[in-house]
Amino acid sequence: QVHLVESGGGLVQAGGSLRLSCAFSGRAFSTRAMAWFRQPPGSEREFVASIKWDNSTNYGDSVKGRFTISRDNAKKVVNLQMNSLKPEDTAVYYCASDLYNFGPGPHEYDHWGQGTQVTVSS
């Protein structure tokens, strides 16, 4: 079965950077779309970024120009480089995966990690 484990979260000052990683266990990583979502306190889960099997990417409007998603198929890892962090980026960040979908809807993804906390202080 597919399992995803996020890591790299923590506390960072506004304007700083943080790099999240998601380790994938299971089959067909190279043919899956991978994505990052986040859920701020008291808010709905929000699309952050996705990357397809062909390495094409998509980003949420709030993170364009600041975040970069990438994947390493040999290591079965997807990363999220977060730069110029803002207090409003504070959230639990989740890694997600799907064989067919790569869009902004959480319902499109069939596997999820446990989440990692990112806190940005002002």
N, C-alpha and C positions, 0 to 999 in steps of 0.2 A: 504494500500500500504506500501511498504518497504521504510524506511527512515534510513539513517545513519548519525551520527553527531560525528565528530572527536573533540578531545580536548587534551590538554596537551602540545601543541607546545610552543616554546619560544626560548630564546637566551641562549646558554650554551658555556662554554669554551671548547676548544679541550681537549679530554681526559675525559670529564665529562659524565654524564648520564642524560637521560630524559625518561619519561614514557608517551606514548600516549595511549589514550583510544578511543574506538569507541562504541557509544551507538546505539543499533539496535531497531527499532520499526517496528512491523509487525509480520507476521506468519512464522513459520517453521525455526526459528533461529537455533535450535539444529540440523537440517538436512542440513543446508547450509554450504558451504565452505566460509571462511572469509579470506581476504587478505589485505595486505598493499602494496601500491605502492607509489612512490615518483617522483616528477618532479622538477629537478633542473632548475634554470633560463636558458632559452634558449635551453633546452634539451627536449628529448622525455620522456614520462612517463616510469618509470623503476620499475620492480618487486622487492619487498623487501622480503616479507614473506607471507606464506599462512598456514592455519590450516583447516583441514577437520572435518567432523562430528565425526570421530573416534579419533580426537586429534592428528593425524599424521601431521607433519609439513614439510615445504619446505622453503628454504631460497635462496635468491640471493647470488651469489658468493662474492659480495662486502661486505656483512654484516654477513656472516657466522662466528660464534664464538663471535660475538659482540652483536647481536640483538636476542631477544627471543619473539616469539609470543605465546599468550595464550588466552583461552576463558573461560567465565563463562556463562554457558547456563541458569542458574537460573536468572542471572541479565541481560542476553542478551547483553553482553559486550565482546569485543575483545580488548586485550591490546598488545602493542609493547614496550618492555623494550629495550632501546637503551643504550649500554655502550661503553666506549672507543670511543666516538664520534670524528669524523674527520671533518675538514672544507668541504671536499667533500660530507659529508652527508647533507649539507645544501640543502633544497628543501621544496616544499609543499608536505606534506604527506597525502595520500588519503586512506580511508577505502573502501573496495569493498566486494561484496557478490555475490554468485551464488549458485544455487541448484545443479548444475551438474559438474562445472568446478572448478579447483583449481590451474591451471598452471600459467606460467609467462606472458601470453599474456593479455593485458588489455581488448581485445575484448571478452575474456572468461567470463567476469563478467557483470551482468545485472543491478546492483545497485551500486551507488557511493555516498560517502559523499562529503561535500563541500571543504574539505581539511583544514589542519592546518600547519602553517609555523614553520619550524625548522631551526634555524640559529646557526651554530657552528663557533665561532671565533677562529683564530689561535693565 
